[in-house]
Amino acid sequence: MTLRGRRIEVRHGARVVLAGVDVEVVPGELVLLAGRNGSGKSTLLRVLLGAQRADVGEVQLDGRALATWEPRARARRIAFVPQATETPFEFTGRELVAMARHPHRGSMQPESAADRGAIACSLEVVDALSFCDRPVTTLSGGELRRIAIARALATEAPLLLLDEPTTNLDLEHAVLLCDLLRLLADQGRGLLVAAHDLNLLAPVAHRAVLLHDGLVHASGEPERVLDESNIATVFGVESHAPSSYFPREFKAKR
């Protein structure tokens, strides 16, 4: 199951956000999508998801135009973790995660054993079982983030698009999440992860894509793409080997 965007262009009025971007997500690969604020990362994810229409270009899912896929079928194949999770009602975390199973059932079908298993498994892998039955309005930002990730995982979709998934997570759970994302890719899922934390995400990514001035500035193995020259051009900062106790390499103890 491959997701491809070809010559994607998006304009907001006179401003060109994406100016002809090619990107693909293939099974077994974790792709890090990076760039400055406003570089078009979130916009590109929404276009690939089908939540926003490109002004020019096409998105294909498994060789077919994304627009031709029936919404429920598309939802079974692509899961999305947005930057922010809106929680206007007093749902529990478990209830929010359970909503991810709707594309797998008819409108009047009750929750099946497979649904309950997927929900429980996704909550467990993000370490959310201890608080998932509380109203989401009582959860911390990090706890709510883990519920949002569990909801995407519960779809069991082969393709995952994640927008800043480590936001609000403490260091332990951010490291555990990065390990989980790499494991999912190694198990055959395709992941596209928009993130600013290069130190955490780059070591687990198979490929990095840098957006700059509406275009793909560089794409390839992270150790090649994230060199001093590209970092200076895309982010406007110098990068060197660590000269003090930071950055450090972090590994989960679990």
N, C-alpha and C positions, 0 to 999 in steps of 0.2 A: 504494500500500500504506500504509494509515493504521492507527495503533495508538491506541486511545482507552480511557481509564479513566474511569468514571463513578461518582460518589458513593462513592469508595473509603474504607472505614473499616477500620482495623486496631487491635486492642487487644492489649496484653501484660499479661494479668491485669487489674488495675483501671486500668492506665494506657492512655489513648487516644493512640496514635501518630499515626494519620491519622483525621480526623473528618469525612470527606465531601469528598474531593479529586476534582476534575475535571481531567484533563490529556490532551493529545493530541500525537502525533508524526506529522507529515505529510511527504510527500516534498518535498525541496528546502528543508528548514528545520532549522537547528541551534538547539536550545532549551537554554539554561542553567538548570539546576535548583540553587537555592542556598538556604541556611538554616543555622542553627546546628547544632552537633553534637547529635544526638538529635532533630532536627526531622522525621525520617521519610524523608529522601532515599533512602537505601539500601533501606529497606523498600518504598517506592513503586516503585523499579526492579525489585525482586524480584517484586512483584505483577504489574507490567506484563509481565515476562518469563514469568510462569507458574510461578516457582519457589516462590512463597508465595501462599497463598490469603487473600483478603480476607475479613473477617468480614461486611462488607456491600459491595454494589456489584458492578460487572461490568467486565471488560476485553474489548474487542472488537478483533479483528484483521481488517482489510478487511471490516468489517460483520458478522462472525461472532463469536460468543462464543469467546474464546481457548481455553477448555476443550474445545471441539469439534474443535480442530485436532489431527491426528495429530502426535505429537512430532517426527518427522523433518521433516515439512512445516513445522512451526513453526520448527524450528532452521534451516531454509534461509531463513527470512524475518526472523528476529530474532537478532542477535548481541549478546553481552554481554561487557563487560570489568569484572570485579569489582574491589573495592578491593585484595584480596590474591590471589595465585596460589599454590595449593598444589602442591608438586612432590615427592611422596613417593618417586618412583623416579628413576633416573639417565637420564631421557630427555634427548635433545639438544633445543635450542630448535627445530630444524627438525621433529623428531618431534612436539613439542607442537603446532606450527602445523599440521602435516599432519592432526592429529586433527579439525580444523575441517572437513575435507572429507568426513568419514564420512556426514553426512546426504545427500550427493550421490551416494552409491554404495550398491549392495547389500552385504550383509555379506561376501560372498565375492569381490567385484569388486576387481581390482588398481587401483592408482593410475593414473589416466589422464593424458594430456598436459595436459588442462584443469586437473586437480588440481595437477600440478607447476607449471604456469604461474601459478595463483592463489597457491600457496605462495611461489614465488620473488618474485612481484610484491609481495606483502604484506611480506615480509622486506626487500625493497629500499626500500620507501617509508618504513619506520621506521628505516632505516639499521642493520639487524641482520645483514647478510650476513657481516660479519667475525667474528661470534662465534656464529652460529646452530648450528654443528655441535659446539659444546662442550656438556658436560652442564650442565643448568640449575642444578645444585647449585654450580657454579663461577662462576655469573654474579653480577654486582652487582645491587643492587636496581633501578637504572635500566635495566640490560640486560634483566633479567627482565620489567620493565614493558613494554619495547618488544616482547618476544616475546609477551606477553599481548595487546597491541594488534594485532600481526600476526596472531595466531590468530583474533581477531574479524574482521579484514578478509578473511582467507582464506575465510571462509564466503560472501563476496560477497552477504551479506544486504542487502536494501534498507533495513532498520531497524537502527540501532546504539544500544545503551544502554551508557553508560560511567560508571563510578563512580570519581571522582577519578583520571582518566587521567594527569594530570601528576605524580602522586606519585612521588618518587624520581628524576624526570628532571632532568638538568642544564638550565641555562637554554636552551642552544642547542636541545636536543631537545624541550623543552617548547614553545618558540616554533614549531619546525617542526611539532610535533603539532597545535598550534592552527591553523596554516595548512592542514594536511592535513584536519582536521575540517571547516573551512569549505569547502575544495575539494570534499570528498565531498558536502556539502549542496548546493553549487552544481551538482554533477553529478546531483543528483536523489535522493540518499539522505535519509532522515529520521534525525536524531540527537537524543538526549536525554542531556545531559552533566551529571552531578552534580559540582559542584566548589566549592571554597572560594576559589580564586584568581580573584577577580573581575577583577583588572587584566589577566590574560592571556586569560580566556575571554570576558568581556563584549564586547570589541571585535570578535570574530569571530562572535558569536551573532546570530541574527535576532530571538530573543525570549528574555526572562528570566522565570522563574517563581520566586517567593519563597515558601517554606513557613514558617509560623509558627503555633505553638499548634495544630498538626494540620490547618491549613487553608491554602489558597492566599491569601496576604496580598496579593499583587499579581502581575499577569501582563501582559506587553506588550513593547514595544520597550525594550531595555536602558537607553538613555539616559533614558527616562521612568521606568522601574520602579526603577532604582538611584539614586534621588534621596536627598537628605539625610534626609528624613523616614522613608522606608522603611528605609534602612540603620540609622537609629537605633532603630526599632521592632524590626526583625528580628534585628539583630546586637548592639544595645546599644552602638554606638560612634558617634562623630561622624565625619563625612566632609567634607573640604574639598578645594579645588583644591590641587595640590602647592605647598608653600612652600619646598622645598629640592630637592636633586638626585634625590630619590625621591618617588613612583614615576616611572620613565622609560618611554618607549615603546620596545619592543624589536621589531626586525624581523630575520628570518633573512637571512643573507648568501647562502644557496644559491639 
